[in-house]
């Protein structure tokens, strides 16, 4: 962890995301062969695939967390967009 002082909300968010990711990863390692997702909700029948996707998404959000307000000016948004496109 870097030495930057983070807000309480940031630290709580990061902790909850990490805990959720770890629990979902743990569950994904279980025998889930007899559990499926209804075809009315998803065309992907395997619970493991859904859990693995959620773990991946939570990891990405956790790594991308920033303890600062989002950009609000059009210039800030343009700068961020340019950085992401590179």
C-alpha positions, 0 to 999 in steps of 0.5 A: 500500500502506498503512503498516501492518506486515504479517506475512510470511505475509500478504505472501506470500499477497498476492504469490502471489494477485496472480501467479496472477491475472495469469497467469490473466488473461494466459492468458485473453487467448490464443486458447483456441477449440480448448480446452474443458472436459469436459462430465463436469466442467462444463456450461460448455464454454468455458475462457475463462469458467472462467479469467475467473471464477477471475481475478475470484475471486482479485481479490476474495480479494486485495482482501479479505485482512486481516492479523489473526486472524478473529473468534472470538467470537459478538459479533464474528461478529454485528458482521461479519454486520451490516456485510456486510448493510448 
